Amino acid sequence: MNTARHAGERLMSWPSLVPGRVQCGAELGLRTATQDIVHFHGEHEADVHLTRAMIAKLRPALLGSSAVRLRAGSGWVTVRLDMGSDIDLLATLVSAALQASTRVPDSAPDGCTRSRTCLTSGPR
């Protein structure tokens, strides 16, 4: 099952997200009118732009999830999509990303985590 495609279809129904072209080369990216929110990489992975401030706020919960990888110095997190509950987690993080996108933007916005070094990764 292509969980990334299933997650993308679910999120495309959200009125605040529209499909858009992304610089990292992902097949599918969803964005607001002003910024990228989620990129789908392959069949089982998505990057979510939470912002550095939101990552700091959610850090304990993010570190406790085996599906989430944080990247050093990035406002993006990677979510491994292996099962339905991971899609639910992704939807929750996209909701947080949408909330964060209405606040003060990151002072130094960065690209998605596709080519960055992993800071933490839970066992899978």
C-alpha positions as CSV (number, residue, x, y, z in Angstrom):
1,M,0.0,0.0,0.0
2,N,1.3,3.4,-0.9
3,T,0.7,5.2,2.4
4,A,2.1,8.5,1.1
5,R,-0.4,8.6,-1.7
6,H,-3.2,7.8,0.7
7,A,-2.1,10.5,3.1
8,G,-1.7,13.0,0.2
9,E,-5.3,12.3,-1.0
10,R,-6.6,12.8,2.5
11,L,-4.7,16.1,3.0
12,M,-5.7,17.4,-0.5
13,S,-9.3,17.6,0.8
14,W,-8.3,20.3,3.3
15,P,-9.4,23.7,2.1
16,S,-6.2,25.5,3.3
17,L,-3.9,23.2,1.3
18,V,-3.3,23.2,-2.4
19,P,-1.0,21.0,-4.5
20,G,2.1,22.8,-5.7
21,R,5.5,22.3,-7.3
22,V,8.3,21.9,-4.8
23,Q,12.0,22.6,-5.3
24,C,13.3,19.4,-3.7
25,G,11.9,17.3,-6.5
26,A,9.1,15.5,-4.5
27,E,6.3,14.2,-6.7
28,L,3.7,15.9,-4.5
29,G,3.8,18.9,-2.3
30,L,1.0,20.7,-0.5
31,R,1.2,24.4,0.4
32,T,-0.8,27.3,1.7
33,A,-0.9,30.5,-0.3
34,T,2.4,31.6,1.1
35,Q,4.6,28.5,1.9
36,D,5.2,24.8,1.5
37,I,3.7,22.6,4.3
38,V,4.3,19.0,3.3
39,H,6.3,17.2,0.7
40,F,5.9,13.5,-0.1
41,H,9.1,11.5,-0.8
42,G,8.5,8.0,-2.1
43,E,5.7,5.7,-1.0
44,H,6.3,5.9,2.8
45,E,7.7,9.2,3.7
46,A,6.7,12.9,4.1
47,D,8.4,16.0,5.3
48,V,6.4,18.6,7.2
49,H,7.3,22.2,7.7
50,L,6.5,22.7,11.4
51,T,8.9,25.7,11.9
52,R,11.7,25.7,14.4
53,A,9.4,27.3,17.0
54,M,6.8,24.6,16.7
55,I,9.4,21.9,16.8
56,A,10.8,23.4,20.0
57,K,7.3,23.4,21.5
58,L,6.5,19.8,20.4
59,R,10.0,18.4,20.9
60,P,9.2,15.9,23.8
61,A,6.3,14.4,21.8
62,L,8.2,14.3,18.6
63,L,11.2,12.6,20.2
64,G,8.8,10.0,21.7
65,S,7.5,8.9,18.2
66,S,9.3,6.2,16.3
67,A,7.7,7.5,13.1
68,V,9.3,11.0,13.4
69,R,12.8,12.1,12.5
70,L,14.1,15.5,13.5
71,R,16.9,17.2,11.6
72,A,19.5,19.5,13.1
73,G,18.7,23.1,12.6
74,S,15.7,22.5,10.4
75,G,12.1,23.7,10.6
76,W,11.1,20.5,8.9
77,V,10.5,17.0,10.3
78,T,10.3,13.7,8.4
79,V,7.4,11.3,9.1
80,R,7.7,7.6,8.2
81,L,4.4,6.4,6.9
82,D,4.2,2.6,7.5
83,M,0.6,2.3,8.8
84,G,-2.7,4.1,9.1
85,S,-1.8,5.5,12.5
86,D,1.2,7.2,10.9
87,I,-1.1,9.0,8.5
88,D,-3.1,10.2,11.5
89,L,0.1,11.5,13.1
90,L,1.0,13.2,9.8
91,A,-2.4,14.9,9.7
92,T,-1.9,16.1,13.3
93,L,1.5,17.5,12.4
94,V,0.2,19.2,9.2
95,S,-2.5,20.8,11.4
96,A,0.3,22.1,13.7
97,A,2.2,23.3,10.7
98,L,-0.8,25.2,9.4
99,Q,-1.1,26.9,12.8
100,A,2.6,27.7,12.8
101,S,2.4,29.2,9.3
102,T,0.0,31.9,10.5
103,R,2.5,33.0,13.2
104,V,5.9,34.7,12.8
105,P,7.8,32.8,10.1
106,D,11.2,31.2,10.7
107,S,13.8,33.9,10.6
108,A,15.9,31.8,8.2
109,P,13.6,29.5,6.2
110,D,15.1,26.3,4.9
111,G,14.3,23.6,2.4
112,C,12.8,20.3,3.4
113,T,14.9,17.7,5.1
114,R,15.5,15.5,2.1
115,S,19.2,16.0,2.0
116,R,20.0,17.0,5.6
117,T,21.7,14.9,8.3
118,C,19.4,13.2,10.7
119,L,19.5,14.4,14.4
120,T,17.3,11.8,15.9
121,S,15.5,8.8,14.7
122,G,13.4,6.4,16.7
123,P,13.5,2.6,16.1
124,R,11.1,1.2,13.7
